[in-house]
Structure formats: structure tokens, C-alpha cells
Amino acid sequence: MAAAPVWSVDPRTGKQREQVAVEATAQEVDAAVRAAHAARQALADRTVRAAFLRSAADELKAAESTLVEVADAETALGPVRLTGELARTCYQLRAFADIVDEGEFLGVVVNHPDDTATPPIPDLRRYKVPLGVVAVYSASNFPFAFSVPGGDTASALAAGCPVVVKAHPDHPALSELVAKVLRRAAARQGIPDGVLGLVHGFDAGVELIKHPLVAAAGFTGSVRGGRALFDAAAARPVPIPFHGELGSLNPVVVTEAAAVERAEAIGAGLAGSMTLGVGQFCVKPGLVLVPAGDAGDGLVKSLTDAVSATDAGVLLDHRMRDNFVAGVAERAALPDVDSPVTPGAGGEHTVSAGFLTVPAARLAAEGAHDLLLEECFGPVTVVARYQDEGEVRGVLSRLPGNLTATVQLSAGEVAGEGAGAALLAEVTPLAGRVLVNGWPTGVAVAAAQQHGGPYPATTSTSTSVGGTAVERWLRPVAYQGVPEALLPVELRDENALGLPRRFNGVLER
């Protein structure tokens, strides 16, 4: 039986552009994983892998015009957005190179023997080592930042782990091009091509998570797909860590005082955030709690005006478009749900932005309206009108885990007056990132970033963005009573590498 072809498709027309590959067989997945496993020693030298990450950034930048052109043809995200995303991706690679050079992520701790302690302390040396081959499952909505060269790949390579990427079917041509660019960067540092494997196809993704030489996995996508892979990772004879980003509603709470103070600005800001990238951001605000009454009405009017002025857009593929159209229609048909701006089909290949309103009391009680508490991928949000703080608490108590939670406060509440602090305490258990008077779309690559939250937002407590993302692909090892000459160089007393460490209880930098 011939292998299934992998086609690059133009989402603006639904037409096939070119065949770029065939779906990988189980044997080809095995070969890719084994090649990655064989390449792991080439990443052992931190100097080499830092240089590799910087070379990858340089090569991606050099190929920018071609990569952006292909990415736009496959995703319809537009050259401006894609150029910015590629720049972010290059910055992230260089940031991880700096982290590798610094070495703090190794967590070096040295304890000399202490017979006076109770119980006595032997000679102990601890640091972190790479897990091994990492399987990365690309996202559809960020063809650079959460795909072949994205945060999972960059952080895994920084940790010293080779990678095999399961390409997303929405941008296979771009995936092939980027993989070639990264392998070219690897070759410049004497690293084998196998350090970055690429496979296509649903079955290949299943084979990848089951492969005995795969030591961990990173995923960005749907709850359904992510949960299936998460369960498969746990069901292996030797279970492996699975770091999945699955889905998020990203609730927003607007206090009555904030609505009184700046209803128009909040409505316009919400419109910009929920329609950004045609609503295809994983941190899109999908549920907004707005007070009933005049102040809330003003916010809804501002939102109506801004969303009505938004042009129809193209989603990443026609399957997503069909799911969006069906999803908003099902939600709009629920009792007491109104559509001030009706979302749905904007044309044969496009969708129109819109939003739904519903009394918050409907969401505070279990029932058919639970559908409104599920993510709907695309340019739509749900505005729940609340009568009092009790209804806000009731809705929040029913929400699953999220990547973000946002509160819009008045100037007085920001200064500590009113219930601002209590509201922050209420939403903090729901999300990995809590915002005040901002919008969640946009995830900065920064040391303090947390892009992850309680399930189902993510399957672990780690972040997939920022420097600490490297920790997902490491495990600690302690050496006890090992002679100095046999210790890894990172753990020897002389600290020839100049690593940050804790030496007999004292932090050294």
C-alpha cells in the first residue's frame, strides 16, 4: 500500500498547492528516533549547543523572506504577523543559547561530608542531565513559535535533548523548509542531521509517542488530541513526561467600577484581543464577565462597534472554519443567548467575528449552557452579564484550568480600594498567568513568563515559554562518595567551568 501523500493547502482557497512529503511509516518513525538518539552525544558540550542555537537563529533570519512567503501561503496569517513571529522565534533561540552559556539551569549543588550533622551528611554532588529524545507536536496557529523551531524544540535542544518533530498538517511545506534550515545550522557545529527529525501523519504521531527511545514529549493543540497522547504517554511500559498545552477559555472579569470608569476603552481593547489573528490565539479571551446595568451596556456597545468594524478573516484550515461555524451556531441557539454581532461564516472561505451575551446566572448553574464554558477556536467571545459579586464567584467556581485570567479594575481598585485584591485571589487558582488591566494575547519570551496553567490548560505545572521551559527536559542526579577524578566536570570542587552553584550551602555566581 502506497504511503499517503502530504499536501500543502492554501486556506484562502482550499486548494492543494503542492505535495511536500508522504506520511511516515512506523519504520521511518523508528529511523528518525534512532538517528536522534545517536546524535545526543553531539549536544553534550554546552559550548557546541549554544553555538547551534545561535546558528539556528542566524540561518532562520537569513531565510526570512522565503520562510514568510511559504508560511503565509499555508496559513493566511499575513507577512506582518509572520515576520514578527519569526523574529520572536529567533530571539527565543538566542535567549536559550544565553541560558546554556550561563549554566544556572544545571542546578549544581555540592555538599562536602559533615559528620557533625544529624544524620551525618556524606559527600553529595547534584546536577541535572538531559532526559533523551524529545517528541515535539507542532501547533497550527504559530507556524514558527510553536512549531518546528519553536519553544519546545529550542528548550529541548538547550537541555541537550535531540528532537523529533511531528509536523502539523496545516503547514507541512514550511515545516520541511525549517527543518532543513535547522539541520544546516547543526552541520555548522559538526552536529549530525539526526539531531532534528521530522515526520508527517497522524499515525506517525502515535508511533512517536510509543517509541521506547522517546524520553519526553511536548504538545500544543486541542484537548481531545492532547489528552489522547497524554494517556498514551502514561500507558507506555515505561511512562514518560508529557507536557501538553490543550485548551483555555482565558476568563476576564470586569468590575462595575472599572466599567463605570472606562467602558469604551475596555470594549475596544476586548475586541482587539479576541479578534487578533482571527481569534486563533491560545490566550484569546473567550469568556468575559461584565456587570449588568448602564456601565456594562456601555462596554457592550463599544465592543459591538469595534467588532462590527472587523473584516472577515481566513482560519488556518477549512476544518477549523467548519468547526467554528457549527460551534457558534450551537452556542447561539441556547436559551437566553443573544448575538449583538453574529459570528459565523463570512464567505466561502472566511469567517466573521462576533460575540454572544448570556446572563451569568445561566453559567453559574450546571446545564446545557456548560457549552459556553468550553473554548471555541476562532473570533468569538462570550459576554456573561452579572448582577452581583455572588454571580461572579459562581461562574468562576465552575471554570476549568486556564492559561490566563484577567481582571479589569478601576483606578481606585488598582490603588487598593474595594475588592480588587480579593478578586485577584479568586482568579489566581484558575490560571498560570494573571493580568490586571491588560489583555492576554501576546506571550512575552522572558525569564519570569509562565505559559501553562491547571488542567486542561496544560498537563503539567511547567511553562512552555521563557527560560524555565528548559527544566521540562532535565532530571536531577546526585553522586554520593564519587572520587573527584570520576565526577562530571560540572561537579568538581575547582569549578573550572565557572558555573553558578550552591557550594556547602553558599550560593556562588
C-alpha positions, 0 to 999 in steps of 0.5 A, spaced: 500 500 500 502 506 497 504 511 503 499 517 503 501 523 500 502 530 504 499 536 501 500 543 502 493 547 502 492 554 501 486 556 506 484 562 502 482 557 497 482 550 499 486 548 494 492 543 494 498 547 492 503 542 492 505 535 495 511 536 500 512 529 503 508 522 504 506 520 511 511 516 515 511 509 516 512 506 523 519 504 520 521 511 518 518 513 525 523 508 528 529 511 523 528 518 525 528 516 533 534 512 532 538 517 528 536 522 534 538 518 539 545 517 536 546 524 535 545 526 543 552 525 544 553 531 539 549 536 544 553 534 550 558 540 550 554 546 552 559 550 548 557 546 541 549 547 543 549 554 544 553 555 538 547 551 534 542 555 537 545 561 535 546 558 528 539 556 528 537 563 529 542 566 524 540 561 518 532 562 520 533 570 519 537 569 513 531 565 510 526 570 512 523 572 506 522 565 503 520 562 510 514 568 510 512 567 503 511 559 504 508 560 511 503 565 509 501 561 503 499 555 508 496 559 513 493 566 511 496 569 517 499 575 513 507 577 512 506 582 518 504 577 523 509 572 520 515 576 520 514 578 527 513 571 529 519 569 526 523 574 529 520 572 536 522 565 534 529 567 533 530 571 539 527 565 543 533 561 540 538 566 542 535 567 549 536 559 550 543 559 547 544 565 553 541 560 558 546 554 556 552 559 556 550 561 563 549 554 566 544 556 572 539 551 569 544 545 571 542 546 578 549 544 581 549 543 588 555 540 592 555 538 599 562 536 602 561 530 608 559 533 615 559 528 620 557 533 625 550 533 622 544 529 624 544 524 620 551 525 618 551 528 611 556 524 606 559 527 600 553 529 595 554 532 588 547 534 584 546 536 577 541 535 572 542 531 565 538 531 559 532 526 559 533 523 551 529 524 545 524 529 545 517 528 541 515 535 539 507 536 536 507 542 532 501 547 533 497 550 527 496 557 529 504 559 530 507 556 524 514 558 527 513 559 535 510 553 536 512 549 531 518 546 528 523 551 531 519 553 536 519 553 544 519 546 545 524 544 540 529 550 542 528 548 550 529 541 548 535 542 544 538 547 550 537 541 555 541 537 550 535 533 548 535 531 540 528 532 537 523 529 533 518 533 530 511 531 528 509 536 523 502 539 523 498 538 517 496 545 516 503 547 514 507 541 512 511 545 506 514 550 511 515 545 516 520 541 511 523 548 509 525 549 517 527 543 518 532 543 513 534 550 515 535 547 522 539 541 520 544 546 516 545 550 522 547 543 526 552 541 520 555 548 522 557 545 529 559 538 526 552 536 529 549 530 525 542 531 521 539 526 526 539 531 531 532 534 528 527 529 525 521 530 522 515 526 520 508 527 517 501 523 519 497 522 524 499 515 525 506 517 525 504 521 531 502 515 535 508 511 533 512 517 536 509 517 542 510 509 543 517 509 541 521 506 547 527 511 545 522 517 546 524 520 553 519 526 553 514 529 549 511 536 548 504 538 545 500 544 543 493 543 540 486 541 542 484 537 548 481 531 545 488 530 541 492 532 547 489 528 552 489 522 547 497 522 547 497 524 554 494 517 556 498 514 551 504 517 554 502 514 561 500 507 558 507 506 555 511 500 559 515 505 561 511 512 562 514 518 560 513 526 561 508 529 557 507 536 557 501 538 553 498 545 552 490 543 550 485 548 551 483 555 555 477 559 555 482 565 558 476 568 563 476 576 564 472 579 569 470 586 569 468 590 575 462 595 575 467 600 577 472 599 572 466 599 567 463 605 570 470 608 569 472 606 562 467 602 558 469 604 551 476 603 552 475 596 555 470 594 549 475 596 544 481 593 547 476 586 548 475 586 541 482 587 539 484 581 543 479 576 541 479 578 534 487 578 533 489 573 528 482 571 527 481 569 534 486 563 533 490 565 539 491 560 545 490 566 550 484 569 546 479 571 551 473 567 550 469 568 556 468 575 559 464 577 565 461 584 565 456 587 570 449 588 568 446 595 568 448 602 564 456 601 565 456 594 562 451 596 556 456 601 555 462 596 554 457 592 550 456 597 545 463 599 544 465 592 543 459 591 538 462 597 534 469 595 534 467 588 532 462 590 527 468 594 524 472 587 523 473 584 516 472 577 515 478 573 516 481 566 513 482 560 519 488 556 518 484 550 515 477 549 512 476 544 518 477 549 523 472 554 519 467 548 519 468 547 526 467 554 528 461 555 524 457 549 527 460 551 534 457 558 534 451 556 531 450 551 537 452 556 542 447 561 539 441 557 539 441 556 547 436 559 551 437 566 553 443 567 548 443 573 544 448 575 538 449 583 538 454 581 532 453 574 529 459 570 528 459 565 523 461 564 516 463 570 512 464 567 505 466 561 502 472 561 505 472 566 511 469 567 517 466 573 521 467 575 528 462 576 533 460 575 540 454 572 544 451 575 551 448 570 556 446 572 563 451 569 568 446 566 572 445 561 566 453 559 567 453 559 574 448 553 574 450 546 571 446 545 564 446 545 557 449 552 557 456 548 560 457 549 552 459 556 553 464 554 558 468 550 553 473 554 548 471 555 541 477 556 536 476 562 532 473 570 533 468 569 538 467 571 545 462 570 550 459 576 554 456 573 561 452 579 564 452 579 572 448 582 577 452 581 583 459 579 586 455 572 588 454 571 580 461 572 579 464 567 584 459 562 581 461 562 574 468 562 576 467 556 581 465 552 575 471 554 570 476 549 568 484 550 568 486 556 564 492 559 561 490 566 563 485 570 567 484 577 567 481 582 571 479 589 569 479 594 575 478 601 576 483 606 578 481 606 585 481 598 585 488 598 582 490 603 588 487 598 593 480 600 594 474 595 594 475 588 592 480 588 587 485 584 591 480 579 593 478 578 586 485 577 584 485 571 589 479 568 586 482 568 579 489 566 581 487 558 582 484 558 575 490 560 571 498 560 570 498 567 568 494 573 571 493 580 568 490 586 571 488 591 566 491 588 560 489 583 555 492 576 554 494 575 547 501 576 546 506 571 550 512 575 552 519 570 551 522 572 558 525 569 564 519 570 569 513 568 563 509 562 565 505 559 559 501 553 562 496 553 567 491 547 571 488 542 567 486 542 561 490 548 560 496 544 560 498 537 563 503 539 567 505 545 572 511 547 567 511 553 562 512 552 555 515 559 554 521 563 557 527 560 560 524 555 565 521 551 559 528 548 559 527 544 566 521 540 562 527 536 559 532 535 565 532 530 571 536 531 577 542 526 579 546 526 585 553 522 586 554 520 593 562 518 595 564 519 587 572 520 587 573 527 584 577 524 578 570 520 576 565 526 577 562 530 571 566 536 570 560 540 572 561 537 579 568 538 581 570 542 587 575 547 582 569 549 578 573 550 572 567 551 568 565 557 572 558 555 573 553 558 578 552 553 584 550 552 591 557 550 594 556 547 602 550 551 602 553 558 599 550 560 593 556 562 588 555 566 581 
